[in-house]
């Protein structure tokens, strides 16, 4: 797991994300978010939004912008 501007991002591959989603479908209620850089900037300013975002069961890096902003580089799972 990484944190960018206070937002939690899980470092998973596409295969790992799909596996997790399949497990989530079998095991109750979960949330999957795909935050983008604009959402993380907003979460940095809005603590209520940050709380909701960070309560996601799985927060996936699905875009190049978020990957480029991370160090070390996150896996992308588009």
Beta strands, then each sheet from edge to edge (+ up, - down):
strand 1: 2-4
strand 2: 7-9
strand 3: 32-33
strand 4: 58-59
sheet 1: 1+ 2-
sheet 2: 3+ 4+
end
